[in-house]
Amino acid sequence: MKNAVAIYHVAFEDAGTLGPVLDERGVGLTYLQAGRDDLSPTLDADLVLILGGPISVYDVDRYPFLKDELKLIETLAKKGTPIVGICLGAQALASVLAARVYPGQKKELGWDQLILSEEGKASPLGLLEGLHILNWHGDTFDLPTGATRLASTEITPNQAFSYGANVLALQFHVELPACDMERWLIGHTLELANSNVDLGQLRAETARYAPATNKASHALFTRWLDGLAK
């Protein structure tokens, strides 16, 4: 593996803890902005990251670029390119794998404990057992046919899935370093205000939970990359 491409939708939602894992392996990481950049270089990438954002995959009428982005992701999945999808990226993967993406019963915004399936416990996500992860989403999705459910929360049955050995979809934000939380609080200020989120509590929970989860996420991504289909 020599090169990776990250498709991002807002500047402050980046590869986070996955970046240092790639650095350690000597894998170059290029960022491409959805809706602005030509995404075709992803077709030659050894690894593709599809990152989060405050839009929905079904908002094609409002954001027409999503049609081409989803088509590209479908092409990558079919050719077997290793893909990690996070939040919006996980929803995009579910969509191109013919699963329904739709608003959840309520928004999940804050630190939650995962409920790992038996397959999840045996996967790299097993490193998150007993830890809290950051949820920041209003949409959810059905489990694609042929996918393996890895994790849930009390109100969201599908928090993570794998599809074969090369696709990992994470609804939650295990990639967010604690030091970057303030960027998110600024960038998502309207959403946070409209959701009546207590910023002091969110900061305190981040200080409490993020260090252990950040450490585990580094090991998680390392283990997942080690297990990629050859």
N, C-alpha and C positions, 0 to 999 in steps of 0.2 A: 504494500500500500504506500503510494507516494503523495497523492493529492486528495484533498477533500474540499467540497463546496458547501457553504451554508447559505440557504435561502432565508433571508430575514424580511420581516414586514414592518417593524419599528426598530429604530437604531439601538434602543437600550435592551432589547431582548435578543441577546447574542448567545454564542455557544457556551459561555460560562465555564463551568468546571470541566467540560469536555475539551476545551482548548488546550490546557496543559497536558492532558493525556495524549493528544495528537503531537504536541511539541516533543514530548518524551520519545515518541516513535519516529521523529523526523518527518512527519506528515505535514505538508503545507496546507494551510486553510485559507480559502478565498471566500469572501462574502459577496453575495449578489442580492440586490434589493428587488423584491417582487414588485411589479407594477412600474418599475423604472428601468432595470437592467435587462439585457438579453440573457435569458437563463439557459441558453443552449450549451454553454460550457459544462453544465452539470452532466451532460450525456457522456463525457469523457472522464468523469471523476471516479475515483476508487471508493469514495464514500460521500453520501449526501446527507446533510442535516436540514430538516425543514422546521423552522423555528416558529415561535408563537406570534400572536398579534390580536388586536381587539376587533377583528372582523369575523364573519362566519363564512364557511365554505359554500353555503347556499345563497350568499349575497351576490351572485354572479351579475344580476341586473344592475346593482349599485357599483360593483367593482369588476368590470368585464375582464380584467387581466387574470382573474381567478380561473377562467375557462382554460386558458393556455397553461397556467401553472398546474392545474389538476391533470391536464392531458400529459404534461411532461412527467409528473410524478407517476402516473400510470405506466408510462413507457419505461421509466427507471425500474419500477417494481417488476414489470414483466421481463426485463432483461437480467434481473437478478442483482442489480447494484445494491450494495449495503446501504440501508436508509435508517436514520433515526428521526422520528417525527415527535415533536414536543408540542403539546397543547393544540394550537391550530394545526400544527404539522401532523399530530396524531389523528385529528378529525379529517384532514385531507387524505391521509392514508386509508382511513375507514371508508371514505367516500369513493376513492378510486378502486377499492376492493368491493364495491357494490353494496356497502352497508349504509343505512340511513343515518344522517346527522341532523340533529334537531335540538331545540332548547330543552335544557334539563328542568326538573321540577322546581329547582331554585338554584341560584348562583352559589357556587362554592368559592369562597375567597378567604383564605387563611390557612393555618397549619393544621393538618389532619393526620391521623394514623392510618396507614394502609391495611387492608385486609388482603393478605396474599393467598392466592389459590395454591394448591399443592404443586402445580407446575411453576407458579411464581416463586415459591420457596426454593425449588430446585434450580431456578434460573439465576442470572446475575442479580435480579431484583431481590433475591433472598437476603442480600446484604442490607436491605432497608427494613428488615423485620424488627419491630419494636421501636422504629424511629418515626418521627413526624416529617411529612412532606408538605410542600406549599401548593395548594390549589388556587387557581385564579381563572375560573372559566364559568360561563353560563350555558354553553352547549354541551351536549353529550352525543353518543353514537351507539348504534347496535354493534354487536360483535360480528365482524365479517365471517362469512362462511369459510371454513378452513383455517381460521385464526385460533390462537390459544389465548384464553383469558389468563392474565397474570396477576391482576390486582383489582380491587374494588374499594369503595368507601361505603358508608351506610346508605347514602342516597344516590351514588353513582356506581352501577354494577360494573361498568367497563372503564377502569382507570388506566389499564395498560394491557397491551396484547403483543404477541409475536406472530409473525406470518412467515413460516419457514425459519431458516437460520439467519436470514439477512435483513429482516425487517423488524424494527422495534418501535412501538408506538407508546408514548407516555403522555397521558392527559395532564399530568401534574408537572410541576417545575422543579425537578431534582437538580437542574443545572444552575440554578441561581445562586451565586456566591453571596454570602452575608453582606459583604462590603458593597454590593451593588443594589441592595434593597432600596436605598434612598432614590436612586435613579427611577425605579419603578413607581415609587410614591409620588414623584414629580410627574412622570409621564402619564400616569393613570389617575391624576388628581380628580377629574370630573367623575369618573366611574366610582372612585372611592367615596367621594362626597355623596353621590346619588345612592350609594349602597349603605350609607351611614356607618362606614367602617371606622372603628376606633384606632387611629394611627398609633397612639401610644401603646396600645395593646399589641398591635401588629409588630411594632418595633421590638417590644419586649419578647414576644414569642420568637421572632427571628433571632434575636440574641441568644435565646435559650436553645432553640432547636437546630438552627442552621449549621453550626460548626460540625456536629456529628454527622448530619446529613450530607454536608459538603464533602467530608472525608469519605463517606460511604459511596457517594456518587462517583468520585474519582476511581475507586476500586470497581464499582459497577461497570462503568464504561470500559475500563481496562479489561475486565473479564469478558464483556460482550465482544469487544474487538478480537480478543484471543480466540473466541469460539466461532468466528465467522466461517461460513462455508468456503472451502478453498476451491 
